[in-house]
Amino acid sequence: MEYFTRVQIYEKIRQDILDGRYERGESLIEQKLAQEFGVSRTPVREVLRQLELDGLVGSIPNRGVFVIGITQEDIEDIYEIRRRIEGLAALWATDKMAEEEFAELENIYNLMEFYTHKHDVSQVAKLNTQFHEVIFKASHSKYLKNMLSNFQVYIQWARYASLKVPGRMEAALAEHKGILEAFRQKDRLLAEKLIMEHVANSSKNIKTAQ
């Protein structure tokens, strides 16, 4: 009996790669993974093909599949793309955000403030992700939301590292407060400006954390 679906296997291996549980260049063996997940080799083979399309693994004929992972250059690319697209998301969200979406954003900010004062990096990182996901949702563009949500997966570990830099949690909280106020005032250009600056600051802190 199969204990994991193909999607669950994909998400687990992808997250393990992003979390650094696999070394760069490490082999991923179909049979071993199939035994680990309690499935046949077929879904594992399909997952490895998808991960290769994602650029997280590579394959060499007669040698198997190996981990590529995320490089510093990849992270810089992702943050720059994210900076520009989140600016667009902020513009659209300012115009389209419903009252309940703003209330959700405000509630998340209040929780971020609480956990920042408690210096709980893990909780702040999770809430940070949720804050941005509400903005993606409020843009009311399924294509933009899907694109940015995918980027979120690739930067969660980087976000955690960034928030551990001394003073970054407090600075990030202030940045989120400014973004929240821009949405409250329905100032679309200010919201765009502040969220792009916020993403740029996060990117700088990634380098500091490494």
C-alpha positions as CSV (number, residue, x, y, z in Angstrom):
1,M,0.0,0.0,0.0
2,E,1.3,3.5,-0.9
3,Y,1.6,5.7,2.2
4,F,2.5,8.9,0.3
5,T,1.0,10.6,-2.8
6,R,3.2,11.8,-5.6
7,V,2.6,15.4,-4.6
8,Q,3.5,14.7,-0.9
9,I,6.8,13.0,-2.1
10,Y,7.6,15.9,-4.4
11,E,7.0,18.5,-1.6
12,K,9.0,16.6,0.9
13,I,12.1,16.0,-1.3
14,R,11.9,19.6,-2.6
15,Q,11.8,21.0,1.0
16,D,14.6,18.7,2.1
17,I,16.7,20.0,-0.8
18,L,15.9,23.6,0.1
19,D,16.6,23.1,3.8
20,G,20.0,21.7,3.0
21,R,19.3,18.1,4.2
22,Y,20.9,16.9,1.0
23,E,24.4,17.9,0.0
24,R,25.0,19.5,-3.3
25,G,26.1,16.7,-5.6
26,E,24.5,14.0,-3.5
27,S,22.9,11.1,-5.3
28,L,19.2,10.5,-5.1
29,I,18.5,6.8,-5.5
30,E,15.1,5.7,-6.8
31,Q,15.0,2.4,-4.9
32,K,16.1,3.9,-1.6
33,L,13.5,6.8,-1.8
34,A,10.8,4.3,-2.9
35,Q,11.4,2.3,0.3
36,E,11.6,5.4,2.4
37,F,8.1,6.6,1.3
38,G,6.6,3.1,1.0
39,V,5.8,3.4,-2.7
40,S,6.8,1.9,-6.0
41,R,9.7,3.4,-8.0
42,T,7.2,4.9,-10.6
43,P,6.0,7.9,-8.5
44,V,9.6,8.6,-7.3
45,R,10.8,8.6,-10.9
46,E,8.1,11.1,-11.8
47,V,9.0,13.3,-8.8
48,L,12.7,13.3,-9.8
49,R,11.8,14.3,-13.3
50,Q,9.7,17.2,-11.9
51,L,12.6,18.3,-9.7
52,E,14.9,18.2,-12.7
53,L,12.5,20.6,-14.5
54,D,12.6,22.8,-11.4
55,G,16.4,22.9,-11.7
56,L,16.9,21.4,-8.2
57,V,18.4,18.1,-9.4
58,G,20.2,17.0,-12.5
59,S,20.7,13.6,-14.2
60,I,23.5,12.0,-16.0
61,P,22.8,8.9,-18.2
62,N,24.0,5.7,-16.5
63,R,25.0,7.6,-13.4
64,G,21.7,8.6,-11.9
65,V,20.2,11.8,-10.3
66,F,22.2,14.2,-8.2
67,V,21.3,17.3,-6.1
68,I,21.9,20.8,-7.6
69,G,20.0,22.8,-5.0
70,I,19.9,26.6,-4.8
71,T,23.0,28.7,-5.4
72,Q,23.7,32.2,-4.2
73,E,23.2,33.4,-7.8
74,D,19.8,31.6,-7.8
75,I,18.7,33.4,-4.6
76,E,19.8,36.8,-6.1
77,D,17.8,36.1,-9.2
78,I,14.7,35.1,-7.3
79,Y,14.8,38.1,-5.0
80,E,15.2,40.5,-7.9
81,I,12.3,38.9,-9.8
82,R,10.3,38.9,-6.6
83,R,11.0,42.5,-5.9
84,R,9.6,43.6,-9.3
85,I,6.6,41.3,-9.3
86,E,5.7,42.1,-5.6
87,G,5.7,45.7,-6.6
88,L,3.0,44.9,-9.2
89,A,1.1,42.8,-6.6
90,A,1.1,45.8,-4.2
91,L,-0.3,48.1,-6.9
92,W,-3.1,45.7,-7.8
93,A,-3.8,44.8,-4.2
94,T,-4.2,48.4,-3.2
95,D,-7.0,48.8,-5.7
96,K,-8.7,45.4,-5.1
97,M,-8.1,44.6,-1.4
98,A,-11.4,43.7,0.3
99,E,-12.1,44.8,3.9
100,E,-11.7,41.3,5.2
101,E,-8.4,40.9,3.5
102,F,-7.1,44.1,5.0
103,A,-8.4,42.9,8.4
104,E,-6.4,39.7,7.9
105,L,-3.3,41.6,7.0
106,E,-3.7,43.9,10.1
107,N,-4.1,40.8,12.3
108,I,-1.0,39.2,11.0
109,Y,1.0,42.4,11.5
110,N,-0.2,42.6,15.2
111,L,0.9,39.0,15.7
112,M,4.3,39.8,14.0
113,E,4.6,42.7,16.5
114,F,3.9,40.4,19.4
115,Y,6.4,37.8,18.4
116,T,9.1,40.3,17.4
117,H,9.0,41.6,21.0
118,K,9.4,38.0,22.2
119,H,12.3,37.6,19.7
120,D,10.6,34.4,18.3
121,V,12.3,34.2,14.9
122,S,10.5,31.1,13.8
123,Q,7.0,32.6,14.4
124,V,7.9,35.9,12.8
125,A,9.2,34.1,9.7
126,K,6.0,32.2,9.4
127,L,3.9,35.3,9.8
128,N,6.1,37.2,7.4
129,T,5.2,34.6,4.7
130,Q,1.5,34.8,5.6
131,F,1.6,38.7,5.4
132,H,2.9,38.5,1.8
133,E,0.6,35.7,0.8
134,V,-2.4,37.9,1.8
135,I,-1.1,40.6,-0.5
136,F,-0.7,38.1,-3.4
137,K,-4.3,36.9,-2.7
138,A,-5.6,40.5,-2.6
139,S,-4.1,41.3,-6.0
140,H,-7.0,39.0,-7.3
141,S,-4.7,37.6,-10.1
142,K,-4.4,33.8,-10.0
143,Y,-1.3,34.0,-12.2
144,L,0.5,36.5,-10.1
145,K,-0.5,34.7,-6.9
146,N,0.7,31.3,-8.2
147,M,4.0,32.8,-9.4
148,L,4.8,34.5,-6.1
149,S,3.6,31.7,-4.0
150,N,6.1,29.4,-5.8
151,F,8.9,31.9,-5.0
152,Q,7.8,31.8,-1.3
153,V,8.7,28.1,-1.2
154,Y,12.3,28.8,-2.4
155,I,13.0,31.7,0.0
156,Q,11.5,30.5,3.3
157,W,14.8,29.2,4.6
158,A,16.5,32.4,3.4
159,R,13.9,34.5,5.2
160,Y,14.6,32.7,8.4
161,A,18.3,33.3,8.1
162,S,17.8,37.0,7.3
163,L,15.6,37.6,10.4
164,K,18.3,36.1,12.6
165,V,20.6,39.0,11.7
166,P,20.7,41.3,14.7
167,G,18.2,44.2,14.3
168,R,16.6,42.7,11.2
169,M,13.4,41.6,12.9
170,E,12.7,45.0,14.3
171,A,13.5,46.7,10.9
172,A,11.3,44.2,9.1
173,L,8.4,45.0,11.5
174,A,8.8,48.7,10.8
175,E,8.8,48.0,7.0
176,H,5.6,45.9,7.3
177,K,3.9,48.6,9.3
178,G,4.7,51.1,6.5
179,I,3.3,48.7,3.9
180,L,0.2,48.2,6.0
181,E,-0.4,51.9,6.4
182,A,0.0,52.4,2.6
183,F,-2.8,49.9,2.1
184,R,-4.9,51.6,4.8
185,Q,-4.5,54.9,2.9
186,K,-5.0,53.2,-0.4
187,D,-1.8,54.8,-1.7
188,R,-0.9,52.4,-4.5
189,L,2.4,54.1,-5.4
190,L,3.6,54.2,-1.8
191,A,2.6,50.5,-1.3
192,E,4.6,49.6,-4.4
193,K,7.7,51.6,-3.3
194,L,7.7,50.3,0.2
195,I,7.3,46.6,-0.7
196,M,10.0,46.8,-3.3
197,E,12.3,48.4,-0.7
198,H,11.4,45.7,1.8
199,V,12.3,42.9,-0.5
200,A,15.6,44.6,-1.5
201,N,16.4,45.0,2.2
202,S,15.6,41.3,2.8
203,S,18.0,40.4,0.0
204,K,20.8,42.4,1.5
205,N,20.3,40.7,4.8
206,I,20.6,37.3,3.2
207,K,24.2,38.1,2.2
208,T,24.9,39.4,5.8
209,A,23.5,36.1,7.2
210,Q,25.8,33.9,5.1
